Amino acid sequence: MKIFKFGGASLQNYSRIQLVLDILQTTSHRPLVIVVSAMGKTTNALEKVVEYAFHQQPDLSLQMLDDIVARHTEIIHELFPEGNAQLLQQMQAFLDPVRNLLIQPLGKNYDAFYDQVVSVGEMLSSLIISACLHRLQISHDWMDARTIIHTDARYREAELDWQLTRKAVAEKFIPVLQQKGCVLTQGFIGSAPDGSTTTLGREGSDYTAAILGHLLDAESVTIWKDVPGLQNADPKLVPNTTTIPEISYREVIEMAYYGAQVIHPRTIQPLQQKNIPLLVKCFLDKQMPGTRIHERMPDEPLPPIIVWKKNQVWVEFTTRDFSFITEHRISKLYQVFHQLHIKINLMQNGAISFSCCMDHQPEKLNALIHDLQHDFEIQYREGMELLTIRHPQNGWHQELIRDYLVWVEQKSPNTLQIVIQHTSQASIPIVPVH
């Protein structure tokens, strides 16, 4: 039994969907589970829909949703020139509740509201791929992931309820898979105890595939991407990247921890526990070998592995009474970060100050300031970036940061981390909080 996961890039347009369908037509693997993400750029667009609606701009929000629907409809017309009224009706059934939410979102928790809206992207893409499979007479069953992936109510970064999910997979998923031989479902989404939709974090479709792989004792999990395999850096940010033919679970966990977008941070653990290999393959050319992620360390030394996180903010907390940053103070800081679900990407502390680099999410930054400004003087600097290099080579990175100012540098034997700011952003002032 195998799991195939197709990300947004593979579902971005008509020609790419045809490549996905070719892979599914020519594979003989059964049972087969297919996990799909939203179509390329749809999640980003839906995030803007949420932002407009939550900030009382319903007209802009609805217009943007209409643009998203129009793009999907255009692709449907290309895939089904003869028309497909049933598919359009199925999509509308998921879109109507979202439109209702957008009209009066006031008073709702932002993260909860986000999940109810953004999750529709996966529903639309899965319906379209399912309709294509039916036309090709590929036996399968479409299943709503929210009926099997059970989580807590931590919206946008939900924690899986393994017990309930295992029970649902055994009772609902496996019988259908045995009957049909193939099940198509959505990645990224789940359901909270009250039945509302939750999401597993950005790129969470990888995690969905790993969860199902673990619970179904899969032979392998394959993530189909638009690159030849796992790269040592994002080719959109770093020139002359290399494909890594094989790599260990541990090294990929390190990459994910530091923010590499290629694999969701929680994907590896459920696969490692059952020694299920994770394959990263290219849907643009299914014959390419790709990358194999497994327990064994590769024989060849790894190249420098680069993780470049944009849109960072550097925040500094200084004790108001000039008392030392002791374990007690750090404990309080950590507690607030934990409560607000903010990940610290890099930290540094001095005698009376604690500084950190974090993703710049304005609503979370404001909440952090609100909770800590009584005990600390706070200032922050926007427009920062975080460069992490695993297995650095002497001076190798200097060309990468030629046009950047270096603010903080931390180094261990295997990892170099640098907080940087592009020279074009140097005029952005430090913002003190009063």
N, C-alpha and C positions, 0 to 999 in steps of 0.2 A: 504494500500500500504506500502510495506517495502523496505528498502535498505539493501543489504548484501555487505559488503566490505571484500575482501580476500587479505591479505598482502602477501609479498614475501615468508615468511616461509611456508605458506599453498600451495604454488606453486613450491616448491623447487625441487621436484623429482616426479617420477611416482607414488609412493605409496601415497604421500600426495595429489597429484592431484585427485587420486581415492577417497580420503576422502571428498574432496571438491565436487566432482561430486555426491557422495552419499548424501551429504547435499542438493544439488540442486535437485536431483531426488526425495527425500522424502518430500520436503517442498511443501505445498499446497498453499502458499501465492501467490496471484496474485491480482493486478499487483506487479511485483517484478523487482527491479533494481539491477544489479550486477556490482560492481566496483572492478576492479582488479589492483594490483600493478605489477611491474616487478617480474620475478621469483627470488627466494632468491639469494642474493649476486650479482645479475646482475648489479644493479645500482652502487655498489662499483667497479665492474670490468669495467663498462663503464666510470666511473670517471678516472680510470687509462688510458683508451683509449684516453680520452680528454687530459690528462696531457702529455702523450707521443707525441701526434700529435701537440699540441700547442707549445711544446718545440723542434720541428723539429726532431722528431724521428718517421717518418711515418712507417718505417718497423716494429718497435715494436708495434706501434698503430694498424696497420692492422693485425698483428699476434694475438694480444690480442682479437681483434674483431672476428677473425676467431675462436678462442677458445670459445668465447661466443656463436657463431652460432653453433659450433660443439656440445656444451652442449645442446642447445635447440633441435638440430636435433636428438641427441641421445634419448632425452625424447619423441620426436615425434615418433620415431621408436618403442619405448616401448608402446606408447599409440595406435599406428596404425601399427601393425605388417604387415598388408596387404599393407601399404604404403598410402601416402596422397600427391600426386603431387600438387594438387590445393593449399593446405596449404603452401607447400614449396615455390610455386610461389608467393603467397600473402606476405609471409615474405620477399622474395627477393625484392619485390617492395618497401618495406620500408628500406631495407638494402643498396640498390644501392646508394641512395642519401647520406647516411652516409659515405660510402666508398669514394665517390667523395669529400666530405668535408674534410676527413682525409688527403687527398693527399696534399692539399694546404690551410691550415688554417691560414697562416700568414696574419697579418693585421686585423684579426677579433677580436672583443671584446670577451674576455675570457668567460664571463658569457653567452653571446648570443651563442657562439660556444658550450659551455657546454650543453645548453638546446636543441640545435638541435640534438646533438649526444645522450645524456643520455636518452632522451625521447623515443628512439626506444625500450627500454626494455619493456615498458608498451604495445607498439603496438604488439610486438611478443607474449607476454604472453596472451593478450586478443584474438589474432587470434587462439592460440592453444586451449584455453578454449572454444571458440566459435565452433571450429571444433568438439570438444568432445561433446558439447551439441547437435549439429546437428546429430551426430552419434547416440545419445541417443533419438533422436526425441523429444527434448525439444524445443518447439516453442519459438523463441526469435529473436531479431535483434541485430547485431553488429553495434555499432555507434562510430565514431571517436569523442572523447571528445573535440577535438579542434574546432569542428563545433558548440559546445554549450557553452563551458567554455571560456568566453572572458575576457581578462585581459589587463593591461597596458603593457609597454615594460620593466618592471623591471625584467630582467632575473634572474632566480634562486630563486627569492622571489617575484613573480608577485602578484600584487594586483588585486582582482577580479573587473570587471566592472559589477556590479549587474544589471544595467538596460539592457545592451545588453544580458547578460546571461539569465535573466528572459524572455526576448523576444524570444531568441533562444529556450529555453526550451518549451515555450508555442507553438511556431510555428513548431518546428522540433521534439522535444523529446516526448511530450505528445501524439500527434496523433499516433506515432509509438507504444508507450507503450499501448495505448488503443486498437490498432489493434492486436498486438502480445501478449500482456500480460506480456512480459518480455523483458528488454533491457540490453545488456551487453556493458559496456564501460570501459574506462581507468581512473584510478585516476592519480593525480600528474601533469597532463599536461593541457595546455590551449593554446590559440592563442593570440598574440599581435595584435594591430590595423593593422599592415602591413601584417598579415597572418603568420608570423614566429611563431615557437613553443616557448612557455614559460613553466616554471615549477613553482609549488606553494611552493617550499621548501621541504627539505627531510621529508619523511613521509607524504607528501601532499595528498596521496590518501584518508586519513581520512577526510581531508578538502573537497575534491571532494564529498565524500559521504554525508557530512553534508550540503554542498551547495544544492545538489539535494534533500536531505531530506527536507530542508527548502522550496525550490521552489515548491516541489510536495506535501507539507503538509503530509509527511509520518507519519505513525503510530509509527514507530521506525526506528532507524539505528543500525545495528549490525555489529561490527568489529570482524572478526574471526581471532584468534591468536593461538599461540602454547603454551599458558599458561592457567591455569584454570579460569582466570579472571584478573582483575586489581590487580597487586601485590603492596605491599608497598615498593618494591625495585626491581631492575633488578636482577633476580636470577643468572645471569652470573657473577655478581659482588659482591653480598651480600648473604651469606648463610642464610638458614632458613627463607625465605620470607613467608608472609601470604597473602592469597587472601582476598580482601575487597569485601564483598557481595553487599554493596550499598554505594554510595558516592554522594555528591552534585556537581552540576556544578561548583560552586565557588571553591571548593577544588581542582577539577581537573584542572581548569584554573591556580590555583597557582602552581600545579605540572608541568604543561606544560610550564609556564613562567620560572620556574627554570631549565627547560631542560629535563624533563622526556620524554623519547622517545615513551612511550606507546600511547600517543594521540598527534596529531599535535596541536600546540598552538592555531590555529585559528578555530579548529573544534567545540568547545563548543558554541561559541556565536550564530551562526545561529540556533542551536538546542534549546538553552535556550530561544531565542526570541519567539519561538512557542511551548515551553514546550514539545519538542519531546525527549523521553528518548533515551539515547545512551547505547547500550548493548555491553559488551565485553565478547565474548564466545570462547570456545576452540574447534577448528575444529578436534582435536585429539579424543575428546569425546563430541559429540553434546548434550548428555544428561546432562552434567554438568551445573549447574545454572549460572555460570559466575558472572559478576558484572553489576549492574544497576546504571547508572549515570542519575540523575534527579534533580529536583528543591529542593526536601525535604532534610533536614539534617538528617543523620542516627541517630537512637536511641542510638546505642552503640558508645562509644568513639573510635576514630580512633587510630590505632597503629602509631608509628613513621614512617613517609613516607620519604624515602631516594632517593635523586637524585644525581647520581655520574657522573660528567662530566669529561672525560679524555681529553687529548690533548689540554690543556689550556696554555695560555701565560700571564704572568704578566708584564704589561707595566707601566712605571713611567715617568711622564712628570714634569719637574721642570722649572719654569720661568727663562729665561736667565738673566733678570735684577733684580732678587730677589723681584719682586713685588708680592703682595698677590694673591692667587687664589680667585678672587672675582667672583661675578655673571657674570661680563662681560667676564672674562677668561673662566669660565665654559660654558658659552653660545657658545663661539667660538669652544671649544672642542666638545660640543654636535653637533654643526652644521656639523663639519667634519665627526664625527662618522655617523651621519644621511646620509650625502651625499654618504658615502662609504658603506652604508647598513651593518654597524658593530654593533652588539648587545653587550652592556656592561653587563656581567654576574654578576659582583660585582664591586663596586667602593669605593674609600676611598680618602679623600683629607686632606692635611695639610695646613700649612700657605702658602708655596710657591710650593707645589707639588700636583699633581693629579695622582692617580694610579688606575688601573682597571685590571680585569681579563676578558679575552675574548677568544673565540674559536681561535685556532692557525691555521689561513689560511694565509700562507706566502705572497700571492699576495696582500691580504688586509692589512696585517701588513706593508708591504713595502710602499703601497700607503698612509697609515696613517702617517708613518714616513716622507715621502716626503712632505706631506701637512702641517706638524706641526713643523718640525725641525728648521724652521726659528725663531719661537717664544719660543721654549722649548728645553731644553736639554732632551734627551730621552734615556732611557735604558730599556732593557727587559730581562726577564728570561723565558726560555722554559722549557718543561717537568713538567709543573704544572698540578694540578687537582683541581676541585672544588666540595666539598661535601656539599650538602644542606639537612637539616633534618627538616621536618615539624613535629610539635608536639614532640619535643625532650624530652627525659626523662633523669634525672640527671645522667651524667657519662656513659650513655648507649652506646655512640658512641666510647668510648675510645678504645675498642677492635678492632673496624674497622680500626682505624688509628695507630695501634701499630707500624707499620713499616714505618710511615710517619713523616716528619718534618712539623710542622705547621707554616705557614708564616703570615696568617691573619685570624682573627676570628671575626665575627660579629653576634650579637644575639639580637633577639626581642622576645616578649612573646611566639610567635608561631613558630618561624623559627630560626634555627642556620645555619650559612654558614661559611665554613672553606676552605681557600686556602691551599693546602697541596702539598708536593712533596715527592715521595717515596725515601727512603734512598739510593737506587741504582742510583738515578738521582741527588744526592746532589752535585756531582762534576761538573754538568753543570754550566758554569759561567754566571754571568750577562753580557749581551752584551750592551756596551755603543755605542751610535750612534754618529759618528763624522761627 
